[in-house]
Amino acid sequence: MLYWFLKTMVASPLMLTVFRPWVRGLENVPASGAVIFASNHLSFVDSIFLPLALERRISFLAKSDYFTGSGVKGWLMRLFFTATGQLSIDRSGGKASEASLATGLSVLGRGEQLGIYPEGTRSPDGKLYRGRTGVARMILEGHVPVVPVAMIDTEKVMKTGTKIPKIRRVGIVFGEPLDFSRFEGMEGDRFILRSITDEIMYELGALSGQEYADVYASSVKEKRVASAR
């Protein structure tokens, strides 16, 4: 209920009027059934603009840090992320990764829409980085199609590390659904998972026009932090 209230009464009137997002490829969005939207990730606001372009509710897998804050600020953050369809996941790996997979599969099992950022974190410089194979495993285990989504210019609205958004027009481009059913039952093959992930990233690059870097965005961020010390 809170999700729809925020979307229709708060976010939609504000974001559509102020930022005037343009959308292409809506004909590629399935009208029903479970589906994964695999998107590039340029800004915190990606998870706000994407739902506005969709009629059905979409849930995102979000890092658990967003849900563990203390005090009034922590409470407001938990309320916001829960209300906007964010699902808390632990990114520490191992059993936590299995729990994250189960969380995503439960959404798909209900025939709903799930949003995933294959890069795993926001791009530090606007480039498109190497995708993590968790999205491929979820596609195969969930037996669902995946729609590539390119967020355009959202980093110009709110760059990583900034708190006040700037007024810029943004775009959302939905690519044609990708069907990987030919690999069904092969979710344990890491080479298949990498192949699927790379194909998704190729499609995202074609839709977004971003320069591709074949390294993980998180590694780039870690190196920058280390060099700044």
Secondary structure, DSSP 8 states (H G I E B T S, - for coil): -HHHHIIIIIIHHHHHHHT--EEE-GGGS-SSS-EEEEE----TTHHHHHHHT-SS-EEEEEEGGGG---HHHHHHHHHHHHHTTEEEE--S-THHHHHHHHHHHHHHHTT-EEEE-TTSS--SSS-EE---THHHHHHHHHT--EEEEEEESHHHHS-TT--S------EEEE---B--GGGTT-TT-HHHHHHHHHHHHHHHHHHH---EESS-HHHHHHHHHHHH-
